[in-house]
Amino acid sequence: MDGPLPAVTAGTKFDEKPTIAKGSGEPSKQLAVKTLIAGSGKTVAENDFVVANYLGQVWSTAKVFDNSYDRKTRLAIQLAQGQIIDGWRYALAGKKAGSRVEMAVPPTWGYGSQGNPQAGIKGTDTLVFVVDVQDTFNSKSSADGEKVAQDDADLPKVGTNTDGKAPSIEVPKATAPKKLVAEYVLEGDGEKVAADDSVLVQYKGVLWDGGKEFDSSYANKQLVSFSLQQVVKGWAQGLTGKKVGSRVLIVIPPELGYGDKPPQGSGIKKDSTLVFSVDILAKL
């Protein structure tokens, strides 16, 4: 899978926005991959969720069609069929976190003969990417922080297992709190999440009334990424200021959750108090 690749002429350090020279001559019809910087972190596997910064441009024109560096939000993408182009799936599998990988992706490994008109990519364009792999996670990833005492008998108790299985959530017989609760179960040592950040998480949600599970990334075997601007207020407020690598208990009163308009088919009744265990795996 090696082949001639355009040089990175500026921004040559890991996680610096790169400038890539125009491709010279005819690109290979095969996927070409080169590790520019070899990392020493976790190894990326098929179906993993990769957290990365990247820049993509067209081989023949050097026109940049996308880059995450300027957005200041890293990509969290699953290396699975249908989630990402094949070039990325095959180029990144086996690489380690902390690596900078360059690839030239011909149409058959990219967007095919239809191209991607929205991005200005023609069906004949070979694409060049530089990808800085920050970290990699899978459906068995969990928080890795220090245990914090859960000594309030009126609050739910959350399991502290870090084996990738869903933690238990035991809801007490006490009356549900009227205000938002957001407490560490495991306290990580990563950077703090800001109100306008996006995060990659594992989570499980149960109803205060009866303790029935209504949603879980563990059951779906699918990590979830989202902006705190796009979720219910209880999640946004509960995760703001918490550290990456933490497991957080969040108890959400109805007015900060779904109130009298719960999602159809969710099993959540009107004016339900919701209880979540949330593992903050990465800030994007």
C-alpha positions in Angstrom: 0.0 0.0 0.0 3.0 2.3 -0.3 3.4 4.7 -3.2 4.6 8.2 -4.0 2.9 10.8 -1.8 3.0 14.6 -2.0 5.4 16.2 0.6 4.1 18.0 3.7 5.9 21.4 3.3 4.7 23.1 6.5 3.1 22.2 9.7 5.2 19.1 9.9 4.7 18.4 13.7 2.0 16.1 15.1 -1.3 18.0 15.5 -0.1 21.0 13.5 -2.2 22.0 10.5 -0.2 20.7 7.6 0.4 22.2 4.2 0.6 19.5 1.5 2.3 20.0 -1.9 0.3 19.3 -5.1 0.6 15.7 -6.3 3.0 15.2 -9.2 2.3 12.9 -12.1 -0.4 10.3 -12.2 -1.5 9.0 -8.8 -1.5 5.3 -8.1 -4.8 3.4 -8.7 -4.1 1.7 -5.4 -4.4 3.1 -1.9 -1.0 4.6 -0.9 -0.2 5.0 2.8 2.8 6.4 4.7 3.3 6.9 8.4 5.0 10.3 8.8 5.2 10.2 12.6 5.0 6.9 14.4 3.0 7.1 17.7 3.3 4.8 20.7 -0.3 4.7 21.9 -3.1 2.2 21.5 -3.4 0.3 18.2 -6.3 1.2 16.0 -8.5 -1.8 15.0 -11.4 -2.2 12.6 -14.7 -0.8 14.0 -12.8 1.4 16.5 -13.8 5.0 17.1 -10.8 7.1 16.1 -10.4 10.6 17.4 -8.3 12.6 15.0 -7.4 15.9 13.3 -7.2 15.8 9.6 -6.8 17.7 6.3 -8.0 16.5 2.9 -7.2 17.9 -0.5 -7.4 16.9 -4.2 -4.3 15.3 -5.6 -4.3 17.2 -9.0 -5.1 20.7 -7.7 -4.0 20.7 -4.1 -7.4 22.2 -3.3 -8.2 21.7 0.4 -11.8 20.5 0.6 -11.9 19.9 4.4 -9.9 20.2 7.5 -10.6 19.9 11.2 -7.8 22.1 12.5 -9.5 25.3 11.6 -12.8 24.1 13.2 -10.9 23.4 16.4 -13.1 20.3 16.8 -11.6 16.9 16.3 -13.3 14.1 14.4 -14.6 11.0 16.2 -15.4 8.5 13.5 -16.0 4.8 13.5 -13.8 2.8 11.1 -16.7 0.7 9.9 -18.2 0.1 6.5 -20.7 2.8 5.7 -19.4 5.2 8.3 -16.2 6.3 6.6 -14.5 5.8 3.2 -12.6 2.6 2.7 -9.3 4.4 2.3 -9.5 5.6 5.9 -10.6 2.1 7.2 -7.6 0.3 5.6 -5.0 3.1 6.1 -5.6 3.6 9.8 -6.2 0.0 11.0 -3.0 -1.2 12.7 -1.6 2.4 13.3 -1.0 3.6 16.8 -2.5 6.7 18.6 0.0 9.5 18.3 0.8 8.7 14.7 0.6 11.1 11.7 -0.6 9.1 8.6 -0.6 10.4 5.0 -2.7 8.6 2.4 -3.6 9.0 -1.3 -7.1 7.6 -1.9 -8.2 6.8 -5.4 -11.9 7.0 -6.3 -12.5 3.3 -5.8 -11.3 3.6 -2.2 -13.0 7.0 -1.7 -16.3 8.3 -3.0 -16.4 6.2 -6.2 -17.4 7.5 -9.6 -20.1 9.7 -8.2 -17.5 11.7 -6.2 -18.8 14.1 -3.5 -20.2 17.2 -5.3 -21.0 18.9 -2.0 -17.3 18.9 -1.2 -16.3 19.7 -4.7 -14.8 16.2 -5.3 -15.2 14.8 -8.8 -15.6 11.0 -9.5 -12.1 11.0 -11.0 -10.3 12.7 -8.1 -7.7 11.0 -6.0 -7.7 12.5 -2.6 -4.8 13.2 -0.3 -5.2 13.1 3.5 -3.0 13.8 6.5 -4.5 12.4 9.7 -3.2 12.9 13.2 -4.5 10.0 15.3 -5.1 11.3 18.8 -6.7 8.3 20.4 -8.8 5.2 19.6 -11.7 3.7 21.5 -14.1 0.8 21.0 -17.5 -0.3 22.4 -15.7 -1.8 25.4 -13.9 1.4 26.4 -14.6 2.9 29.8 -13.6 5.7 32.1 -10.3 5.1 34.0 -10.5 7.6 36.8 -10.1 7.3 40.6 -13.0 6.0 42.6 -15.0 8.7 44.5 -17.0 7.9 47.6 -20.7 7.6 47.0 -22.0 8.2 50.5 -25.3 10.1 49.9 -28.0 7.5 50.7 -30.6 9.6 48.8 -28.7 9.4 45.5 -28.3 6.4 43.1 -25.2 4.2 43.4 -23.3 3.6 40.2 -21.0 0.6 39.6 -17.3 1.4 39.3 -16.3 -1.5 37.0 -13.9 -0.5 34.1 -14.2 -3.7 32.1 -16.3 -2.1 29.3 -19.5 -3.6 30.6 -22.4 -1.4 31.6 -22.2 -0.2 35.2 -25.0 -1.0 37.6 -27.3 1.8 38.7 -29.2 1.3 41.9 -31.9 4.0 42.5 -32.9 4.6 46.1 -36.4 4.6 47.4 -36.0 8.3 48.3 -37.9 11.1 46.6 -36.2 12.3 43.4 -34.1 15.5 43.8 -35.7 18.7 42.4 -32.4 20.0 41.2 -29.8 18.7 38.9 -27.2 16.3 40.4 -23.8 15.8 38.7 -21.3 13.9 40.8 -18.1 12.0 40.0 -18.2 8.2 40.3 -14.7 7.9 38.8 -12.7 11.1 38.6 -10.4 11.3 35.6 -7.3 13.5 35.2 -8.0 14.8 31.6 -8.9 18.3 30.5 -12.2 19.8 31.6 -15.2 19.8 29.3 -16.5 23.3 28.4 -20.1 24.2 27.7 -19.5 24.4 23.9 -17.4 21.3 23.6 -18.2 18.0 21.8 -17.5 14.8 23.6 -17.2 11.0 22.9 -19.0 9.0 25.6 -20.4 5.7 26.9 -23.6 6.0 28.8 -26.5 4.2 30.4 -29.9 5.8 31.3 -32.5 4.6 33.8 -35.8 6.0 35.1 -35.7 7.2 38.7 -39.2 5.7 39.1 -38.6 2.0 39.0 -35.0 2.0 37.8 -35.9 0.7 34.3 -33.2 1.1 31.6 -34.4 3.1 28.6 -31.2 3.8 26.7 -27.6 2.6 26.7 -24.6 2.8 24.4 -23.4 -0.5 26.0 -26.6 -2.3 24.8 -26.2 -0.6 21.4 -22.5 -1.5 21.2 -22.0 2.0 19.8 -20.1 4.9 21.4 -21.8 8.3 21.0 -20.4 11.7 20.1 -22.3 14.9 20.4 -22.0 18.7 21.1 -23.2 19.8 24.5 -25.1 22.4 22.6 -27.3 19.7 21.1 -28.5 17.7 24.1 -31.0 18.2 26.9 -30.0 20.9 29.4 -29.3 18.3 32.1 -26.6 16.6 30.1 -25.1 19.9 29.0 -25.0 21.4 32.5 -24.0 18.1 34.2 -21.0 17.4 32.0 -19.7 21.0 31.8 -16.6 21.3 34.0 -16.2 17.6 34.4 -12.8 16.0 33.4 -12.1 13.6 30.5 -11.6 10.0 31.8 -14.4 10.4 34.4 -17.6 8.5 35.1 -20.3 10.9 36.1 -23.7 10.3 37.8 -26.3 12.7 36.4 -29.8 13.0 37.9 -31.9 15.1 35.6 -35.2 16.7 36.8 -38.0 16.9 34.2 -37.5 20.6 33.4 -33.9 19.9 32.4 -34.8 16.7 30.6 -37.7 15.9 28.4 -40.4 17.5 30.6 -43.9 16.6 29.2 -42.5 15.8 25.7 -40.5 12.6 26.0 -39.3 11.0 22.7 -41.9 8.7 21.2 -41.2 5.1 21.8 -38.5 5.8 24.4 -40.4 4.3 27.3 -40.0 7.6 29.2 -43.2 8.9 30.7 -44.1 12.6 31.0 -42.3 14.5 33.7 -39.8 11.7 34.5 -36.6 12.2 36.5 -33.8 10.5 34.6 -30.6 8.9 36.0 -27.5 8.5 33.8 -24.0 7.1 34.2 -21.8 8.8 31.6 -18.2 7.9 30.9 -16.4 10.9 29.2 -13.9 9.1 26.9 -12.6 12.1 24.9 -13.1 15.8 24.3 -13.4 16.5 20.6 
